[in-house]
Amino acid sequence: MTRFLKIFLGIIAGIFLLLLILPFAFKGKIEAKVKDVINEDIHATVGWDRFSLSLIRHFPNLSMGLEGLTVVNDAPFAGDTLVKVGNFTLSVDLMSALRGDAIEVKSIWVDHPVINLKVDADSIANWDIVPPSEEVEVEAEEGEAASFEVQLQSFQVSNGALSYSDATMDFSTSLKGVNAAMQGDLTESYTTIEMDSDIEALDLVFEKVKYINAAPIDLTASIGADMDNMVFTFEDNELNFSGVPLFMEGTLALLEEGYDMDLRLAASETDFKTLLALVPAEYMKDVEGLQTEGSMTLEATAKGVFVDADHLPAFNFLLHVMDGRIRYPDLPKSIDDIQVHMVVDNPGGSMDNTLTEIRSFHFELDNNPFDAHLVVSSPVSNATFKGGMKGSVDFASLTQAIPLDSIEIKGLMTADLTLDGDYNMVEQERYEDLQANGLMTLKGFEFRSPDFPTGILISEADLAFTPRYMELKTFMSRVGESDFSLKGRLENYLAYALQDGTLKGTLQHVSKYINSNELMAMSGEEEVVAEEESEPMGKVLVPANLDFVVSTQIDQLLYDQLTLNNINGQLIVKDARILMQALRTNLLDGNMVMNGEYNTQDTLKPFVDFDLAINTVDLNQAAQSFTMVESMMPIAKHANGRVSSKLKFSSLIGDDFSPVLSTFNGGGQLSSNEIEISGAKVQTALVSMLKDEKYGVARARDFLVNFSIDSGNVHVEPFDVNVFGKKANISGSQSLDQTMDFLIKMPVSRSEISSVAGLLGGSLPAGEDILIGVNITGPVSDPKLSLSTEELSNVVKEEVRKEAEKLGDEVIKEAEKKLDELLEDEETKEKLEEAGKKLRDLFR
């Protein structure tokens, strides 16, 4: 007996050892084969971090696993990850795998899958990674089985995520936290599939409007599956969509092309409060504490064959709210007599057969009724609409009926509008056939919130509607310290609203005061602690579908530290640009005329392109008011006087709505009758170097400077200026990092350089001062001044030649020859360098 047990246990151990060893023995070949098969003729790169085989994990089945599975797209989505899976496990019948004729898949488990589906503007899908191939019909021999057979008994997904975006219709949706488990024997002709799934959050955005926000979904269902005919029947099931309990019944059949469906989805509860669960939590506070009355019906059906958008089944959607009422227990007022009757109906076929009716939409707030209705048909070929609204909304009463946290809002809105026509009338401008009339008014409107503490006040606004245009008869508002008054007409508004057409108009704008610093700060983030990086306010983009001509008159405008007075001119808003034509203003005790544009056609690189004429402005005030002037001309802070300038420039605009100096290009002129500069670091250095206090104050008279700007670097062409009582010549450049490289040719007496001539074997006769070059280099904050040895050499040579001219041509030639030989002599070069040092010492 003992011997038998030893032999039996030895056999068991051997089998167990084989189960451990065999997968590893064939692992390399299997992995290589799998990778070759997957990557063969696939327009993507498929890879994984780890491949595993096991006969133990799902004994007696073979278990295959992939960790870190990725599918990365080729062009035109090159580099995008289509699929990423944390762990993929497949259980296969061992004997079918060994035979190789019909591999039977028993179970699949997918952990942390992330799937990103995209359709670009050219209708190319990123999941279309298998190239089309010619179909070859192969006759199978009798009894030959398929090479792959799915006989799933379980399928499980854990912590999945799915996103889908379609650029052709500005649509996107995403699922987060997807968990699903399915069990059922798909080898049977008829089986019951048990499903249990939940989704943490569903988002849906269409044309930049978020229709579904983080909606949770739970589904528990038993589905009868006729596997021979591929017909699925919904039996016991419970679907919870964002807190709304629903159920589904009917059948779904898979056809060779499309689906045959007979389905009904309906709410299992009829309490009006159930419907409010669909409203995102941020818009409906404290739903649990609501006091509600009324009933509702929510139902959707689909019957027929679905192939594509042009071959649809008959479908219907019904929402009916009767005698609804909402009352928060801590608030004094309620929303009463809520009546909603909405129907969407399509008898089948094309989407153009869809009829949408809001037969009634009614509520009362503080005894102010509000009613609306709308019918839309043939939405694809020619949207035909008929509707209207009439009523009043008191926003102060609204805050007493719905909790709005810290939001303060009040004012009275009244509306009486009718609309009847179709899109062809709008497109063909047959306004005489179109009915679109009414009036909307707003009085005493105020709005404030923690994110918008300055608030907005609209004291009065009157908007009249006709088929051709909306007329803004009155619009008086205040935002913070800024006031705005507008009137004018907006044309083509129906095409703008219905088909994203271009909104045209003419507006007259008047403001007494605008604080642009405050307005721009409102669109940005609040200041944060120094350790954290604050978010930029973002670029201000001009919509491309606006075509406005705005005449503007502003008494006073504050921008940066600059105050502009009496602004008037014309602005044209068109093609994502703002064009300024002869915009005039008084500033810095002078005036300015501006022509140019702010262009946002490239949303990533908005830019300005301006032509300015600035007349007799105070230079010191400009430096104190314009950070750009201080950056490009720091010495202006130490200047007093008036300048005029003609300037053309272009520059990209950064996230702080200021020019990006590294892209600043242009040029112009700067002129002045007189400027006095004192206290600049360059002057302090001159006083120290030349031992003369007169250089502490510089008065420049009657100068005209031509300059150019290249990538933020300023280049000054040589110009003459009366300074320090004498005429000087200045040229050079200042780089973007405020590093200077200027040359000032300064008048110096002959006696101060006569020692240099002596070293050269000559002397300088008495006469007028000689211009000697002074180099100014280094940063503006710490300039370095030096005298040029080359300049000294040229001066001495010129003066020696002038003196030799008095002695005749032969003497001149001989003197020039000796001078050239002398200057080439190494000893003389050393003496000249020494002379330069001594000369510099004279100025220290």
C-alpha positions in Angstrom: 0.0 0.0 0.0 2.8 2.3 0.9 4.6 1.5 -2.4 1.3 2.3 -4.3 0.9 5.6 -2.6 4.4 6.6 -3.5 3.9 5.7 -7.1 0.5 7.4 -7.3 1.8 10.6 -5.7 4.8 10.5 -8.0 2.5 10.3 -11.0 0.5 13.2 -9.7 3.6 15.3 -9.0 4.9 14.5 -12.5 1.6 15.6 -14.1 1.6 18.7 -12.0 5.2 19.4 -13.0 4.3 18.9 -16.7 1.5 21.4 -16.3 4.0 23.9 -15.0 6.7 23.2 -17.5 4.8 22.7 -20.8 3.5 26.3 -21.1 7.0 27.6 -20.6 8.4 25.1 -23.2 6.1 26.4 -25.9 5.7 30.0 -24.6 8.2 31.6 -26.9 6.8 30.0 -30.1 3.2 30.7 -29.1 4.0 34.4 -28.2 5.9 34.9 -31.5 3.1 33.3 -33.5 0.4 35.4 -31.7 2.4 38.7 -32.3 3.0 37.8 -36.0 -0.7 37.1 -36.6 -1.9 40.2 -34.8 0.6 42.6 -36.5 0.3 41.1 -40.0 -1.2 43.7 -42.3 -2.4 45.9 -39.5 -2.1 49.7 -39.8 -1.1 50.0 -36.1 1.6 48.8 -33.7 0.5 46.1 -31.3 2.6 45.3 -28.3 2.6 44.1 -24.7 4.8 44.1 -21.7 4.4 40.4 -20.6 3.0 37.3 -22.2 2.0 34.3 -20.0 0.6 30.8 -20.4 -0.7 28.6 -17.6 -2.5 25.2 -17.2 -3.0 25.7 -13.5 -5.0 28.9 -13.4 -8.1 27.6 -15.2 -7.4 23.9 -15.2 -8.3 21.9 -17.3 -8.3 24.8 -19.7 -5.3 26.7 -21.1 -5.0 30.2 -19.8 -3.3 32.9 -21.9 -2.5 36.4 -20.5 -1.2 39.7 -21.8 -0.1 42.5 -19.5 0.3 46.1 -20.7 -1.4 45.5 -24.1 -1.3 48.5 -26.3 -2.5 49.4 -29.9 -0.9 52.6 -31.2 -2.2 54.2 -34.4 -0.3 54.9 -37.5 -1.0 58.0 -39.6 -3.2 60.0 -39.8 -3.5 59.4 -36.0 0.2 58.6 -35.6 1.2 58.2 -31.9 -2.4 58.1 -30.6 -3.2 55.1 -28.3 -6.3 53.4 -29.6 -6.4 50.7 -27.0 -4.5 50.2 -23.7 -5.3 47.2 -21.4 -3.8 46.6 -18.0 -4.4 42.8 -18.1 -6.1 40.6 -20.7 -6.8 36.9 -19.8 -8.2 34.3 -22.2 -9.3 30.8 -21.2 -9.2 28.2 -24.0 -10.2 24.5 -24.1 -6.8 22.7 -24.0 -7.7 19.8 -26.3 -9.1 22.2 -29.0 -5.9 24.2 -28.7 -3.8 21.0 -29.2 -5.9 19.9 -32.2 -5.7 23.3 -33.7 -8.8 22.8 -35.8 -11.4 24.6 -33.7 -10.1 26.7 -30.8 -12.9 27.0 -28.2 -12.7 30.2 -26.1 -14.3 29.6 -22.7 -13.9 33.0 -20.9 -12.4 36.4 -21.3 -11.3 38.9 -18.5 -10.3 42.4 -19.4 -8.9 44.6 -16.6 -8.4 48.4 -16.8 -9.1 48.7 -20.6 -8.9 52.2 -22.0 -10.4 52.7 -25.5 -10.1 56.0 -27.4 -12.2 56.2 -30.6 -11.9 59.1 -33.0 -13.3 60.3 -36.3 -11.4 63.3 -37.8 -12.7 66.1 -40.0 -12.1 64.0 -43.1 -14.4 61.2 -41.7 -11.4 58.9 -41.1 -11.9 56.6 -38.1 -8.9 55.6 -36.0 -10.2 52.1 -35.4 -10.2 51.3 -39.1 -6.7 49.6 -38.8 -7.3 46.6 -41.0 -6.8 47.4 -44.7 -9.4 46.2 -47.2 -8.5 43.0 -49.0 -9.9 41.1 -51.9 -12.4 38.4 -50.8 -11.4 35.0 -51.9 -14.1 32.3 -51.8 -12.7 29.0 -50.5 -14.7 25.8 -50.7 -14.4 23.9 -47.4 -14.1 20.2 -47.5 -16.9 18.2 -46.0 -16.4 17.9 -42.2 -13.8 20.7 -42.1 -14.4 22.9 -39.0 -13.7 26.6 -38.7 -10.3 27.4 -37.3 -11.8 29.6 -34.5 -14.9 29.0 -32.4 -16.2 31.1 -29.6 -18.0 29.2 -26.9 -17.9 31.8 -24.2 -19.2 31.0 -20.8 -18.2 34.2 -19.1 -17.0 37.7 -20.1 -15.8 40.3 -17.6 -14.6 43.9 -17.8 -13.1 45.7 -14.8 -12.5 49.5 -14.4 -12.8 50.3 -18.1 -13.0 53.6 -19.9 -14.2 54.5 -23.3 -14.1 57.8 -25.2 -15.5 58.7 -28.6 -15.2 61.9 -30.5 -16.5 62.8 -34.0 -15.1 66.0 -35.5 -17.5 65.9 -38.5 -20.4 66.8 -36.2 -18.7 68.3 -33.1 -19.8 65.4 -30.9 -18.0 63.6 -28.1 -19.0 61.1 -25.3 -17.1 59.2 -22.7 -17.7 56.4 -20.2 -15.6 56.1 -17.0 -15.5 53.4 -14.4 -17.0 50.7 -16.6 -17.6 47.3 -14.9 -19.4 44.5 -16.6 -19.9 40.7 -16.1 -21.7 38.3 -18.4 -22.4 34.7 -17.9 -24.2 32.2 -20.1 -23.4 29.0 -22.1 -23.2 30.3 -25.6 -22.7 26.7 -26.9 -26.4 26.0 -26.4 -29.0 26.8 -29.1 -30.9 28.8 -26.5 -29.5 30.2 -23.3 -30.1 32.9 -20.8 -27.4 35.5 -20.5 -27.1 37.1 -17.1 -25.6 40.6 -17.2 -24.6 42.9 -14.4 -22.9 46.2 -15.3 -22.4 49.6 -14.0 -20.9 52.9 -15.3 -19.5 55.4 -12.9 -20.0 58.5 -15.2 -21.4 59.1 -18.7 -20.7 62.5 -20.4 -22.2 63.6 -23.7 -21.2 66.9 -25.5 -22.8 68.1 -28.8 -21.7 71.4 -30.4 -19.9 72.4 -27.2 -23.1 72.0 -25.1 -22.9 69.4 -22.3 -26.2 67.5 -22.4 -25.2 64.7 -20.0 -22.8 65.4 -17.2 -21.2 62.5 -15.1 -24.4 60.5 -15.2 -24.1 57.1 -13.4 -25.7 54.0 -15.0 -26.5 50.6 -13.6 -27.9 47.6 -15.5 -29.0 44.2 -14.2 -30.6 42.1 -16.9 -31.5 38.6 -17.9 -31.5 38.2 -21.7 -32.8 35.2 -23.6 -30.5 34.4 -26.4 -31.6 32.4 -29.5 -28.0 31.6 -30.7 -29.2 29.8 -33.9 -31.2 32.9 -35.1 -29.2 35.5 -33.1 -32.4 36.9 -31.5 -32.2 38.4 -28.0 -35.2 38.9 -25.8 -35.1 41.3 -22.8 -36.6 39.4 -19.8 -36.2 40.6 -16.2 -34.1 43.8 -16.2 -33.6 47.0 -14.3 -31.8 50.0 -15.7 -31.0 53.0 -13.5 -30.0 56.1 -15.5 -28.7 58.9 -13.3 -31.1 58.0 -10.6 -34.1 57.4 -12.9 -35.3 53.8 -12.6 -36.1 52.4 -16.1 -36.9 49.0 -17.6 -36.6 47.6 -21.1 -38.7 45.0 -22.9 -38.8 43.5 -26.4 -36.4 41.8 -28.8 -33.3 42.7 -30.8 -32.2 40.5 -33.7 -28.8 40.7 -35.5 -29.2 40.7 -39.2 -26.6 40.3 -41.9 -26.9 44.0 -42.4 -28.3 46.0 -39.5 -30.6 45.1 -36.6 -34.3 44.2 -36.4 -35.7 45.7 -33.2 -39.0 45.8 -31.3 -38.0 47.6 -28.0 -39.7 49.7 -25.4 -37.9 51.7 -22.7 -40.0 53.3 -19.9 -39.7 54.7 -16.4 -40.8 52.2 -13.8 -41.9 55.1 -11.5 -44.3 57.9 -12.4 -43.5 60.4 -9.6 -42.5 63.8 -11.0 -39.6 63.9 -8.5 -38.1 61.0 -10.3 -37.6 63.1 -13.4 -35.6 65.7 -11.5 -32.9 63.2 -10.9 -31.9 63.7 -14.6 -30.9 67.3 -13.8 -27.1 67.5 -12.9 -26.5 67.9 -9.2 -24.8 71.4 -9.7 -28.1 72.7 -11.0 -30.5 71.0 -8.6 -29.4 71.3 -5.0 -30.7 69.1 -2.1 -33.0 67.0 -4.3 -33.7 64.7 -1.3 -35.3 67.6 0.6 -37.6 68.6 -2.2 -41.3 68.8 -1.8 -42.9 67.8 -5.1 -46.3 67.1 -6.5 -47.4 65.8 -9.9 -47.0 62.8 -12.1 -45.0 62.0 -15.3 -44.8 59.6 -18.1 -41.4 58.8 -19.7 -41.3 56.3 -22.6 -39.4 55.5 -25.7 -40.1 52.8 -28.4 -38.3 51.6 -31.5 -39.8 49.1 -34.0 -38.3 48.0 -37.3 -34.9 47.5 -39.0 -32.0 49.8 -38.4 -29.3 50.0 -41.0 -28.0 53.6 -41.0 -29.3 57.2 -40.7 -31.2 56.8 -43.9 -32.8 53.5 -42.9 -34.2 53.8 -39.5 -36.9 51.9 -37.5 -40.0 53.7 -36.4 -39.3 55.4 -33.1 -41.2 57.5 -30.6 -40.3 59.4 -27.4 -42.8 60.8 -25.0 -42.3 63.0 -21.9 -45.5 64.2 -20.1 -45.4 66.1 -16.8 -48.8 66.8 -15.3 -49.6 69.3 -12.4 -46.0 69.5 -11.2 -44.9 71.5 -8.3 -41.4 72.1 -6.7 -40.9 73.5 -3.2 -37.7 73.6 -1.2 -38.5 73.4 2.6 -36.2 76.3 3.6 -37.4 78.7 0.9 -40.7 80.8 0.9 -41.8 80.3 -2.6 -42.4 77.5 -5.0 -42.6 76.8 -8.8 -46.2 75.8 -9.5 -48.4 74.4 -12.2 -45.6 72.7 -14.2 -47.0 71.2 -17.4 -44.8 69.7 -20.0 -45.9 67.6 -23.0 -43.1 66.7 -25.5 -43.3 64.2 -28.3 -40.6 63.0 -30.8 -42.0 60.8 -33.5 -40.6 59.1 -36.7 -42.6 56.6 -38.7 -39.4 55.0 -40.0 -37.0 55.5 -42.9 -35.1 58.8 -43.0 -34.1 61.0 -40.1 -35.8 63.8 -42.1 -39.2 62.2 -41.2 -38.7 63.1 -37.5 -41.3 65.4 -36.0 -40.5 67.1 -32.7 -43.3 68.8 -30.7 -43.2 70.6 -27.4 -46.9 70.9 -27.3 -46.9 72.7 -24.0 -44.3 74.1 -21.5 -45.8 76.0 -18.7 -44.9 77.1 -15.1 -45.8 79.8 -12.7 -43.4 81.6 -10.3 -44.8 84.1 -7.8 -48.0 84.4 -9.9 -46.1 85.2 -13.0 -47.0 82.6 -15.7 -44.6 81.6 -18.5 -45.6 79.5 -21.6 -43.7 78.2 -24.6 -44.4 75.8 -27.5 -42.4 74.6 -30.5 -42.9 72.2 -33.5 -40.0 71.2 -35.7 -40.3 69.0 -38.8 -38.1 67.9 -41.7 -35.0 68.8 -39.7 -32.5 67.5 -42.4 -33.8 68.8 -45.7 -35.5 72.0 -44.6 -36.1 72.6 -40.9 -39.6 73.9 -40.5 -40.5 75.5 -37.2 -43.5 77.1 -35.5 -43.5 78.2 -31.9 -43.5 81.0 -29.4 -43.1 82.1 -25.8 -44.9 84.5 -23.6 -44.5 85.4 -20.0 -42.4 87.0 -17.2 -39.7 85.8 -14.9 -38.9 87.6 -11.7 -35.3 86.6 -10.9 -35.6 87.8 -7.3 -38.5 85.4 -6.8 -36.5 82.7 -8.5 -33.9 82.9 -5.7 -36.7 82.5 -3.2 -37.9 79.3 -5.0 -34.5 77.6 -5.9 -31.4 77.6 -3.8 -28.6 79.3 -5.7 -25.9 79.1 -3.1 -24.1 82.5 -2.9 -25.5 83.8 -6.2 -27.3 87.1 -6.1 -29.7 87.8 -8.9 -32.7 90.0 -9.4 -34.6 91.8 -12.2 -37.6 91.3 -14.3 -37.6 89.7 -17.8 -40.7 89.8 -20.0 -41.0 88.1 -23.4 -43.7 87.9 -26.1 -42.2 86.2 -29.2 -43.7 84.2 -32.2 -41.8 82.2 -34.9 -43.3 80.5 -37.9 -41.4 79.5 -41.1 -38.6 77.3 -42.5 -34.9 77.5 -43.1 -35.3 77.9 -46.8 -37.0 81.2 -46.2 -34.0 82.3 -44.1 -31.4 81.0 -46.6 -33.2 82.6 -49.6 -33.9 85.8 -47.6 -37.7 85.5 -48.2 -38.4 87.4 -45.1 -41.9 88.4 -46.3 -42.9 84.8 -45.9 -41.4 84.4 -42.5 -43.1 85.3 -39.2 -40.7 86.3 -36.4 -41.9 89.1 -34.3 -41.9 90.1 -30.7 -40.3 92.0 -27.9 -38.0 91.0 -25.0 -37.2 93.4 -22.1 -35.0 93.3 -19.1 -35.2 95.8 -16.2 -33.2 96.2 -13.0 -31.1 93.1 -13.7 -28.3 92.4 -11.3 -26.0 89.3 -11.0 -23.2 88.5 -8.6 -21.4 85.3 -7.5 -18.3 84.3 -5.6 -16.6 83.8 -8.9 -17.9 87.1 -10.3 -18.0 89.4 -7.2 -18.0 92.7 -9.2 -21.2 91.6 -10.8 -23.1 92.9 -13.8 -25.9 95.4 -13.8 -28.3 95.9 -16.7 -30.6 98.7 -15.8 -32.6 98.5 -19.0 -32.6 96.5 -22.2 -35.2 96.4 -25.0 -34.8 94.0 -27.9 -37.4 94.0 -30.7 -37.6 91.1 -33.2 -38.5 91.2 -36.9 -37.9 88.5 -39.6 -34.9 90.5 -40.9 -33.3 91.8 -37.8 -33.2 92.2 -34.1 -33.2 95.8 -33.0 -31.4 96.7 -29.8 -33.3 99.8 -28.8 -31.8 100.2 -25.4 -29.0 98.5 -23.5 -27.6 100.2 -20.4 -25.2 98.2 -18.3 -22.4 98.3 -15.8 -19.7 95.7 -15.2 -17.6 96.6 -12.1 -16.4 100.2 -12.7 -17.1 100.1 -16.4 -20.3 101.3 -18.0 -21.7 100.4 -21.5 -24.5 101.8 -23.6 -25.4 100.1 -26.8 -28.0 100.4 -29.6 -28.2 99.1 -33.1 -29.4 96.2 -35.2 -28.4 92.6 -35.5 -29.1 91.0 -38.9 -29.2 87.4 -40.0 -29.8 86.2 -36.5 -32.1 83.3 -37.5 -29.4 81.8 -39.7 -26.9 82.4 -36.9 -29.1 80.6 -34.4 -30.3 77.7 -36.7 -27.4 76.9 -39.0 -24.4 78.7 -37.4 -24.6 81.5 -40.0 -22.8 84.8 -39.7 -24.4 87.4 -37.4 -24.2 90.8 -38.9 -25.0 94.2 -37.5 -24.2 97.8 -36.7 -23.8 99.0 -33.2 -23.2 102.4 -31.5 -21.3 102.1 -28.3 -20.8 104.8 -25.7 -19.0 104.6 -22.4 -18.0 107.2 -19.8 -15.3 104.9 -18.2 -13.9 101.5 -18.9 -11.4 99.8 -16.6 -9.9 97.2 -19.0 -7.6 95.8 -16.2 -10.6 94.9 -14.1 -12.4 93.4 -17.1 -9.5 91.2 -18.1 -8.9 90.1 -14.5 -12.5 88.9 -14.4 -11.8 86.3 -17.1 -8.8 84.9 -15.3 -8.1 83.0 -12.1 -7.9 84.6 -8.7 -4.4 85.0 -7.2 -3.0 82.0 -5.5 -0.2 81.4 -3.0 3.3 82.0 -4.3 4.2 78.3 -4.2 1.5 77.5 -6.7 1.4 78.4 -10.4 -1.6 80.4 -11.3 -3.5 79.6 -14.5 -3.3 82.2 -17.3 -6.5 84.1 -18.1 -6.5 82.6 -21.6 -6.5 84.1 -25.0 -9.4 86.4 -26.0 -10.7 85.0 -29.3 -12.9 86.8 -31.7 -15.7 84.5 -33.1 -15.4 83.9 -36.9 -19.1 84.2 -37.6 -19.5 87.8 -36.5 -19.7 90.7 -39.0 -20.1 94.0 -37.0 -19.4 97.6 -37.6 -19.1 99.3 -34.2 -18.7 103.1 -33.8 -17.3 103.7 -30.3 -17.0 106.7 -28.1 -15.3 106.3 -24.7 -14.6 109.3 -22.4 -11.9 107.5 -20.4 -10.2 104.1 -20.6 -7.7 102.6 -18.2 -5.3 100.0 -19.7 -2.3 98.8 -17.8 -1.1 102.0 -16.0 -2.2 104.1 -19.0 -5.2 106.4 -19.0 -6.7 107.2 -22.5 -9.2 110.0 -22.9 -11.7 110.9 -25.6 -11.5 107.7 -27.6 -13.5 107.7 -30.8 -13.4 105.8 -34.0 -14.7 102.7 -35.8 -14.2 99.0 -35.1 -15.0 96.3 -37.6 -15.4 92.8 -36.2 -15.2 90.3 -39.0 -13.5 87.0 -39.9 -12.2 86.5 -36.4 -10.5 89.9 -36.5 -11.0 93.3 -34.9 -10.0 96.1 -37.4 -9.4 99.6 -36.0 -9.9 102.5 -38.4 -8.7 106.0 -37.5 -9.2 105.3 -33.8 -8.2 108.5 -32.0 -7.4 109.2 -28.4 -5.7 111.7 -26.1 -3.0 110.2 -23.8 0.0 111.3 -21.9 -0.8 115.0 -22.5 -0.6 114.3 -26.2 -2.7 112.4 -28.8 -2.5 109.2 -30.9 -4.1 107.9 -34.1 -4.3 104.1 -34.5 -4.9 101.9 -37.5 -4.5 98.1 -37.4 -6.0 94.8 -36.4 -6.2 92.2 -33.7 -6.3 88.8 -35.5 -7.4 85.5 -34.0 -7.9 83.5 -37.2 -5.1 81.2 -35.9 -6.6 80.5 -32.4 -3.2 79.3 -31.1 -1.3 82.3 -32.3 -3.4 85.5 -32.2 -1.4 88.6 -33.2 -1.7 92.4 -33.5 -0.5 94.5 -36.5 -0.7 98.3 -35.8 0.3 101.6 -37.4 0.5 104.4 -34.7 1.1 108.1 -35.0 1.9 109.5 -31.6 2.2 113.3 -31.2 4.0 115.2 -28.3 3.4 112.7 -25.5 5.2 112.9 -22.2 8.1 110.3 -22.4 8.3 109.8 -18.6 4.6 109.2 -18.3 4.8 106.7 -21.1 7.5 104.7 -19.2 5.4 104.8 -16.0 2.2 103.8 -17.8 3.3 101.3 -20.4 5.3 98.2 -19.2 6.3 97.6 -22.8 8.0 101.0 -23.0 9.8 100.3 -19.8 11.0 96.9 -21.2 12.2 98.3 -24.5 13.5 101.7 -23.4 14.3 101.6 -19.6 16.1 105.0 -19.8 12.7 106.6 -20.4 12.0 106.4 -16.7 14.8 109.0 -16.2 13.6 111.3 -19.0 11.5 114.5 -19.0 10.2 115.9 -22.2 7.8 115.3 -25.1 8.4 113.0 -28.0 6.5 112.2 -31.2 6.7 108.9 -32.9 5.6 107.0 -36.0 5.6 103.3 -35.3 4.5 100.2 -37.2 4.7 96.9 -35.5 3.4 93.4 -35.3 3.5 90.9 -32.5 2.0 87.7 -31.2 -0.3 88.1 -28.2 0.3 86.0 -25.1 -2.1 84.5 -22.6 -1.9 87.7 -20.5 -3.1 89.7 -23.5 0.3 91.4 -23.7 2.7 91.4 -26.7 5.2 88.5 -26.8 8.4 90.6 -27.0 10.4 87.9 -28.8 8.0 88.2 -31.7 7.8 92.0 -31.7 8.8 93.3 -35.1 8.6 96.8 -36.7 10.2 100.1 -36.9 9.7 103.9 -37.0 10.9 107.3 -36.0 11.2 109.1 -32.7 11.7 112.9 -32.6 11.8 115.6 -30.0 12.7 119.3 -29.6 14.3 118.7 -26.2 14.6 115.9 -23.7 16.4 116.0 -20.4 17.8 112.8 -18.9 19.2 112.6 -15.4 20.0 109.8 -12.9 20.4 107.0 -15.5 23.1 104.5 -14.7 24.8 105.3 -18.0 25.2 108.9 -16.9 26.5 107.9 -13.5 29.2 105.8 -15.3 30.1 108.8 -17.5 30.5 111.1 -14.6 32.8 108.5 -12.9 34.8 107.8 -16.0 35.2 111.3 -17.3 35.5 113.0 -13.9 33.0 115.7 -14.9 29.6 116.4 -13.2 28.3 117.9 -16.4 27.6 114.4 -17.7 25.1 113.9 -14.9 22.4 115.8 -16.8 21.9 115.3 -20.5 19.8 117.7 -22.6 19.2 116.4 -26.1 17.9 118.9 -28.6 16.5 118.7 -32.1 16.9 115.0 -32.8 15.3 112.6 -35.2 15.9 108.9 -34.5 15.2 106.1 -37.1 14.9 102.7 -35.5 13.9 99.1 -36.3 12.7 96.3 -34.1 13.6 92.7 -34.9 12.3 89.9 -32.6 12.2 92.4 -29.8 15.7 93.7 -30.4 15.9 97.5 -31.0 18.4 98.7 -33.6 19.1 102.5 -33.7 20.5 104.0 -36.9 23.3 106.6 -36.4 21.9 110.1 -35.6 23.3 113.4 -34.5 22.1 115.1 -31.3 23.1 118.2 -29.3 24.1 116.9 -25.9 26.4 118.2 -23.1 26.6 121.5 -25.1 28.1 119.8 -28.1 27.1 117.7 -31.0 27.4 113.9 -30.6 26.6 110.9 -32.8 24.8 107.9 -31.3 24.1 104.4 -32.8 23.7 100.8 -31.6 21.2 98.3 -30.4 19.5 96.9 -27.3 18.6 93.2 -27.2 15.6 91.5 -25.8 17.4 90.7 -22.5 18.1 94.5 -22.2 21.8 94.1 -23.1 23.1 97.3 -24.7 25.7 97.7 -27.5 25.9 101.5 -28.3 28.6 103.7 -29.7 28.6 107.4 -28.7 31.1 109.6 -30.5 31.9 112.2 -27.9 33.9 115.5 -28.4 37.3 115.3 -26.6 40.0 118.0 -26.4 43.3 117.5 -28.3 45.4 118.0 -25.3 43.9 114.8 -23.7 45.1 112.7 -26.6 48.4 114.5 -27.5 50.4 112.0 -25.5 49.2 109.3 -27.9 50.6 111.2 -30.9 53.8 111.6 -29.0 54.1 107.8 -28.7 53.7 107.6 -32.4 56.5 110.1 -33.0 54.3 113.1 -33.8 52.3 115.7 -32.1 48.7 117.1 -32.5 48.4 120.8 -33.2 45.9 122.9 -31.3 42.4 123.0 -32.7 38.8 121.9 -32.3 37.8 119.0 -30.1 38.0 115.6 -31.7 35.2 113.0 -31.7 36.3 109.9 -29.7 34.1 106.7 -29.6 32.7 105.6 -26.2 31.3 102.1 -26.2 28.4 101.4 -23.9 27.9 97.6 -23.4 26.4 95.2 -20.9 23.0 95.1 -19.2 20.9 98.3 -18.7 21.1 97.7 -14.9 24.9 97.7 -14.9 26.4 99.3 -18.1 30.1 99.2 -19.0 31.8 102.1 -20.6 35.1 102.0 -22.5 37.2 103.9 -25.1 38.1 102.2 -28.4 41.8 101.9 -29.2 40.9 101.5 -32.9 39.1 104.9 -32.8 42.3 106.4 -31.2 44.5 105.0 -33.9 42.3 106.4 -36.7 42.2 109.8 -35.1 45.9 110.0 -34.6 46.6 108.8 -38.2 44.2 111.3 -39.6 45.6 114.2 -37.6 49.2 113.3 -38.5 48.3 113.2 -42.2 46.6 116.6 -42.0 49.7 118.1 -40.5 51.9 116.5 -43.1 49.8 118.0 -45.9 51.3 121.4 -45.1 54.8 120.1 -46.1 54.0 118.9 -49.6 53.1 115.7 -51.5 56.5 114.0 -51.2 56.6 114.6 -47.5 53.0 113.3 -47.2 53.8 110.1 -49.0 56.9 109.6 -46.9 55.0 110.4 -43.7 52.2 108.0 -44.6 54.7 105.2 -45.4 56.5 105.7 -42.1 53.3 105.9 -40.2 52.0 102.7 -41.8 55.3 101.0 -41.0 55.2 102.3 -37.5 51.6 101.2 -36.9 52.5 97.7 -38.1 55.5 97.5 -35.7 54.8 95.2 -32.7 56.6 97.6 -30.3 54.4 100.5 -31.6 51.3 98.4 -31.2 52.3 97.8 -27.6 52.9 101.6 -27.1 49.5 102.3 -28.7 47.8 99.9 -26.4 49.6 101.5 -23.4 48.6 105.0 -24.7 45.0 103.8 -24.9 45.2 102.7 -21.3 46.7 106.0 -20.2 44.0 107.9 -22.1 41.3 105.8 -20.4 43.0 106.7 -17.1 42.5 110.4 -17.9 38.8 109.7 -17.9 38.6 107.7 -14.7 
